[in-house]
Structures are given as C-alpha cells and as structure tokens.
Amino acid sequence: MLNQPRKFTVVWLLFSAVIISIFTILFIRLPGDSMLWRTFQNTGHTPLFGLIAVAILFISRALVPGIRNRPLYGYVIAVAVSLVVGVLTEIGQLLTDRNPSVNDVIRDLIGIVAGLGIYTGIDPKLKPFWGERGSRLQLGTVILSCLLFLTSLLPLVRMATVSIQRNLAFPVIVDFRAGWSRPFLQIQHADLSPVTENRLSRLVLEPARYPGVSMVEPYPDWSVYNSLAFVIYTTQSHPFRLVLRIHDKLHNQEHTDRFNRSLLVLQGENRFRIPLAEIRSAPVGREMVMTQIAGLVIFAVDIKPPVEFFMGPLLLEYWAIEACYCVLLGVRP
C-alpha cells in the first residue's frame, strides 16, 4: 500500500494529467490542417479517454471512502465521471473556434469502455470478483476491449491508406473510378457511378443552382507540370456548359481569387487541355501558389433538365516528357 504522502502525490499527478488532457482537447491544434490530421485528432479521443478513465479509476479508489472493498464501484464511477468530462469538453469547445460533436462523445465512450476493459486484465483488486472462472473471463474481457479499441482506429487507417494511394497515383489528380478518390469527393445534386467497360465515370447533374462534384485536398504540388488534361464524353445532342474551378490554400472565397473556366461540351468526345500557366495567373492581384492547390470543382450553373456525361481521370501533363514519348513512338503530340 502507498503511504499518505506518496498517495497524495500520485493522485495529484493523475488529476493534473486529466486536466492537461482536457485543455489539450480544447485548445491545442495539431500542426497540419488536412483530412488526415483531422481524422488523427478525432481518433485520438479514443485512446486519450481510455487513459483518462483509468486515471479517474485510480483517483476514485484513493479518494472515495469505502470503495476499497467494492472494486466494481470504482469502474462505475470512472465511466460516469469520464463520460461527464467528455460531454463537458465538447460543450467547452463553444468557447473556442471548434464545434461540439456527438461523434466525439461516442469516441470518448468507446475509449472509456475499452481502456477500463483492458485494465481489468491486470487489476489485482478484481481477483475476488473473477473467482474460479477468472482467467477465461478476464481474457475474454481484455480481448473484446482490444478489438473495440482497434475497431475505433479503422477510420484513421483508411484515411492514411487513401492518402498514400492518392500520392502514388499522382500525376492523376482525380480518378472517379478509383476507391482512393471517394473520401476526397463531395457530390452536390449529382449522381456519380463508374462505367465497367472503360475508365470513364458517369455523372448526372440534377436541376439545381450549382450541381457538381468537388475534389477536396487533391495532391497539392502541381508546380513542375505544364497542363491539366481530361476527357468528357456525352451522347446528348444539345451542347451544355460546365465550369472548372481550381483554388489554392490562400483562396479568400472571392470569385476573382481562383481559376474559373467555362467548358463547352458538345456531343461526342471532348478533349480539354488547360495550361497551368493560365491557372497560375488566374487570381487577380497575385499568382496562385502551385505547390498548395487545395481544391478542384466541376459543376454546372442553373441547369433545368438533368445533364448526363462521362468523364475520365483528370491528370497533369509535362510537355517535355510527352514530346519525348511522341518522338520515340513516331506520333504527333
């Protein structure tokens, strides 16, 4: 057993750790501002509240009278107090520039249950509770808790995986058929579906103010390439117009501070190649930062009947390399 001064020191350290954890959630931002970093921060709620719950279990056992002989009461107190801390932490974010999230409270609860469940495997005070069946029940509880914790990490693993796949696919910026593109796509008043026989994807834009599809966080460094190329195919007999919008991280949401290009789509195959020099010089009063491209949008404006077309991958081209290939193959670029 711990003597009183040492016990007081341990309780104070654990209490300080809990308070620091709360302030970290409220006021500390991770160094990056990307979908991967945000997923990392959200996923971090689970292990953090697992540790908070175990710390509160120790604190309750040290401070609450009569709990020493009722070890399960400490777990009940730890769950209740930790969950209240999680809810209050989300409410406290109203004092910052962040918004409260029910999903974060769910992540907190998963961490609380998993953390305490894992700790039951090494908690000496639970030996009387487990009894003769202790080893199997303990092992089962620990395994289920570990599985719960590992399951909570799946969103982070998936986001890291698609981010790596996006980087490896470069200079392809968007491939609507590829699984890695989906987490980065935002679809507004549109339907997107792959076509099995080729690399095209079918897009149907519904009647709306700005129907279209956005690529959020494309690979950001376009600086060494010369052009953006893509193909649009449609069977519709009447021409229609799409708009291609590209912006960087410095974009101020003004129409004049980004690249906007109207695309006339005719029946059949339409090949577009846009020089990156035009994209670079598009913002009024500055140059677009070609190493920090932050978004790409293809949309229509105020369409009445639905518009259907098929679109291939959007990729960057480097003319010098392309010219070498053409010379070697004996074809014209």
C-alpha positions in Angstrom: 0.0 0.0 0.0 1.0 3.6 -0.7 1.7 5.8 2.3 -0.3 9.0 2.6 2.3 11.5 1.1 3.1 9.2 -1.8 -0.6 8.5 -2.4 -1.3 12.2 -2.4 1.5 12.8 -5.0 0.1 10.0 -7.3 -3.4 11.4 -7.1 -2.2 14.9 -7.8 -0.2 13.7 -10.8 -3.1 11.8 -12.2 -5.5 14.7 -11.6 -3.0 17.0 -13.4 -2.8 14.6 -16.3 -6.6 14.7 -16.7 -6.7 18.5 -16.6 -3.9 18.7 -19.1 -5.7 16.3 -21.4 -8.9 18.3 -21.3 -7.0 21.5 -22.1 -5.2 19.7 -24.9 -8.6 18.7 -26.5 -10.0 22.3 -26.1 -7.1 24.5 -27.1 -4.3 22.5 -28.8 -4.4 22.1 -32.6 -2.3 19.6 -34.5 0.4 21.1 -36.8 -1.4 20.0 -40.0 -4.9 21.0 -41.3 -5.8 18.2 -43.6 -8.4 15.4 -43.6 -5.7 13.0 -42.4 -4.7 15.3 -39.5 -8.4 15.9 -38.6 -9.1 12.2 -38.6 -6.0 11.6 -36.4 -7.2 14.2 -33.9 -10.7 12.8 -33.9 -9.4 9.2 -33.5 -7.2 10.4 -30.7 -10.3 10.9 -28.5 -10.5 7.1 -28.0 -7.1 6.3 -26.5 -7.0 9.6 -24.6 -10.3 8.9 -22.8 -9.2 5.4 -22.2 -6.2 6.7 -20.2 -8.4 9.4 -18.6 -10.9 6.7 -17.4 -8.1 4.6 -15.9 -6.7 7.7 -14.2 -10.1 8.5 -12.7 -10.4 4.9 -11.5 -7.2 5.4 -9.5 -8.3 8.8 -8.2 -11.7 7.4 -7.1 -10.1 4.5 -5.3 -7.8 6.8 -3.5 -10.3 9.5 -2.5 -13.8 7.9 -2.2 -14.3 6.3 1.2 -15.4 2.6 1.4 -14.6 1.9 -2.3 -11.6 -0.3 -1.5 -13.7 -3.3 -0.7 -16.1 -2.7 -3.7 -13.7 -2.6 -6.7 -16.5 -2.5 -9.3 -17.8 0.7 -7.8 -14.6 2.4 -8.9 -15.3 1.3 -12.5 -18.8 2.7 -12.4 -17.5 6.0 -11.0 -14.8 6.1 -13.7 -17.2 5.5 -16.5 -19.7 8.1 -15.2 -17.1 10.8 -14.4 -15.2 10.2 -17.7 -18.3 10.5 -19.7 -19.3 13.7 -18.0 -15.8 15.0 -18.7 -16.2 14.1 -22.4 -19.6 15.9 -22.6 -18.3 19.0 -20.8 -15.3 19.1 -23.0 -17.5 19.2 -26.1 -19.6 21.9 -24.6 -16.4 23.8 -23.7 -15.5 23.9 -27.4 -18.2 26.5 -27.8 -15.6 28.8 -26.1 -13.2 28.1 -28.9 -13.5 28.1 -32.7 -14.5 24.4 -32.8 -18.0 22.9 -32.8 -19.2 20.3 -30.3 -19.6 16.8 -31.8 -21.8 13.9 -30.7 -19.4 11.6 -32.6 -16.6 12.8 -30.4 -18.6 11.9 -27.3 -19.2 8.4 -28.8 -15.4 8.1 -29.4 -14.9 9.1 -25.8 -17.3 6.5 -24.6 -15.6 3.8 -26.7 -12.2 4.8 -25.3 -13.6 4.7 -21.7 -15.1 1.2 -22.1 -12.0 -0.1 -24.0 -9.5 1.4 -21.6 -11.2 0.1 -18.5 -11.8 -3.2 -20.1 -8.2 -3.7 -20.9 -7.2 -2.6 -17.4 -9.4 -5.3 -15.9 -6.8 -7.8 -17.2 -4.1 -6.5 -14.8 -6.2 -5.1 -12.0 -5.3 -7.1 -8.8 -8.4 -5.8 -6.9 -10.7 -7.7 -9.3 -9.4 -11.2 -8.4 -12.2 -11.8 -5.9 -14.7 -10.7 -8.5 -13.5 -13.1 -11.2 -13.4 -16.1 -8.8 -12.6 -19.5 -10.2 -13.6 -18.6 -13.8 -11.3 -15.6 -13.6 -8.8 -16.4 -16.2 -11.3 -17.1 -19.0 -13.5 -14.1 -18.2 -10.5 -11.8 -17.8 -9.0 -12.9 -21.1 -12.4 -12.6 -22.9 -12.9 -9.1 -21.5 -9.4 -8.0 -22.5 -9.8 -9.4 -26.0 -13.1 -7.8 -26.6 -11.8 -4.5 -25.3 -8.8 -4.6 -27.5 -11.0 -5.4 -30.5 -13.2 -2.4 -29.7 -10.1 -0.2 -29.4 -8.7 -1.5 -32.7 -12.0 -1.0 -34.5 -12.0 2.6 -33.4 -8.7 3.1 -35.3 -10.1 1.9 -38.6 -11.1 5.4 -39.9 -7.6 6.6 -39.3 -6.1 3.6 -41.1 -8.4 4.0 -44.0 -7.7 7.8 -44.3 -4.0 7.1 -44.2 -4.3 4.4 -46.8 -6.3 6.5 -49.3 -3.9 9.5 -48.7 -0.9 7.3 -49.7 -2.8 5.9 -52.7 -3.7 9.5 -53.8 0.0 10.4 -53.6 1.1 7.3 -55.5 -1.5 7.9 -58.2 -0.1 11.4 -58.9 0.1 13.0 -61.5 -3.5 11.7 -61.7 -5.4 14.3 -59.7 -8.9 12.7 -59.8 -9.9 9.2 -60.9 -13.6 9.0 -60.2 -13.5 5.2 -60.6 -10.7 4.7 -58.0 -11.6 3.8 -54.5 -9.0 6.2 -53.1 -10.8 9.2 -54.7 -14.1 8.7 -52.9 -13.2 10.1 -49.5 -11.9 13.2 -51.2 -15.0 13.8 -53.3 -18.0 15.9 -52.4 -21.0 15.5 -54.6 -23.8 18.1 -54.7 -27.1 17.4 -56.5 -25.4 14.8 -58.7 -25.1 11.1 -59.2 -21.7 9.5 -59.8 -21.2 5.9 -61.0 -18.4 4.0 -62.7 -18.7 2.5 -66.1 -17.3 -1.0 -66.3 -16.0 -1.2 -69.8 -13.6 1.7 -69.7 -12.0 4.3 -67.4 -14.9 6.7 -67.7 -17.4 7.5 -64.9 -21.0 8.5 -65.5 -22.1 11.9 -64.0 -25.7 13.0 -63.9 -26.2 16.6 -62.8 -29.6 17.3 -61.4 -31.6 20.6 -61.8 -30.1 22.9 -59.1 -28.2 26.1 -58.7 -24.7 24.6 -58.7 -24.8 20.8 -59.2 -21.4 19.2 -59.5 -18.5 17.3 -57.9 -15.6 18.6 -55.8 -12.2 17.1 -55.2 -11.2 18.2 -51.7 -7.4 18.1 -51.0 -6.0 16.9 -54.3 -2.3 16.2 -54.4 -1.1 19.8 -53.8 2.2 20.3 -55.7 1.5 20.9 -59.4 4.5 23.2 -59.9 6.6 21.1 -62.3 3.8 20.3 -64.7 2.6 22.2 -67.7 -1.1 21.3 -68.3 -4.2 19.7 -66.8 -5.9 17.3 -69.3 -9.1 15.3 -69.2 -11.8 13.9 -71.5 -15.6 14.4 -71.3 -17.9 12.4 -73.5 -21.7 12.9 -73.9 -24.4 11.4 -76.0 -26.7 14.4 -75.5 -27.4 16.2 -78.8 -27.7 19.7 -77.3 -24.5 21.4 -76.1 -24.1 22.4 -72.5 -21.6 24.2 -70.3 -19.7 23.1 -67.3 -17.4 25.2 -65.1 -14.0 24.1 -63.9 -12.8 25.8 -60.7 -9.4 25.5 -59.1 -8.1 27.2 -56.0 -5.2 27.1 -53.6 -4.9 27.3 -49.8 -4.7 31.1 -49.9 -8.1 31.4 -51.6 -10.3 34.1 -50.0 -13.6 32.7 -51.4 -13.8 35.6 -53.9 -14.7 34.7 -57.5 -11.7 36.7 -58.7 -9.3 34.8 -56.4 -9.4 31.5 -58.2 -9.3 29.9 -61.6 -12.7 29.6 -63.4 -13.0 28.2 -66.9 -16.3 27.6 -68.8 -16.2 24.3 -70.7 -18.5 23.9 -73.8 -19.4 20.2 -74.1 -20.6 19.0 -77.5 -22.0 15.6 -78.4 -19.3 13.0 -78.6 -15.8 13.2 -77.2 -14.4 16.4 -75.9 -10.7 16.7 -75.0 -9.6 19.5 -72.8 -6.0 20.6 -72.0 -5.6 23.6 -69.8 -2.1 25.2 -69.4 -1.1 25.5 -65.8 0.3 29.0 -66.6 -3.3 30.1 -67.0 -4.3 28.6 -63.7 -1.3 30.2 -62.0 -2.2 33.7 -63.3 -5.9 33.4 -62.7 -6.3 35.1 -59.3 -6.5 38.9 -59.6 -3.6 40.7 -57.9 -1.5 37.6 -57.1 -0.3 34.3 -58.5 -1.9 31.0 -57.4 0.6 29.0 -55.3 1.0 25.9 -57.5 2.6 23.9 -54.6 -0.6 24.4 -52.5 -3.5 23.5 -54.7 -6.4 22.9 -52.3 -9.5 22.1 -54.4 -10.9 21.4 -57.8 -14.6 21.6 -58.7 -16.6 20.7 -61.8 -20.1 22.0 -61.8 -22.9 23.5 -63.9 -24.9 26.6 -63.2 -28.7 26.8 -63.1 -29.5 23.8 -65.3 -33.1 22.8 -65.9 -33.2 19.3 -67.4 -30.6 16.9 -66.0 -27.3 16.7 -67.7 -25.6 13.4 -68.3 -22.0 12.9 -69.4 -19.0 10.6 -68.9 -15.7 11.7 -67.6 -12.2 10.2 -67.4 -9.4 10.9 -64.9 -8.0 14.4 -64.6 -4.2 14.3 -64.8 -1.3 16.6 -65.1 1.0 16.5 -68.1 4.6 17.6 -68.6 5.0 18.6 -72.2 8.8 17.9 -72.5 8.3 14.3 -71.3 5.2 13.9 -73.6 7.2 15.2 -76.6 9.9 12.6 -76.0 7.4 9.8 -75.9 5.8 11.1 -79.1 9.2 11.2 -80.8 10.1 7.7 -79.7 6.7 6.4 -80.9 6.7 8.4 -84.1 3.4 10.2 -83.5 2.4 13.8 -83.1 1.5 15.2 -79.7 
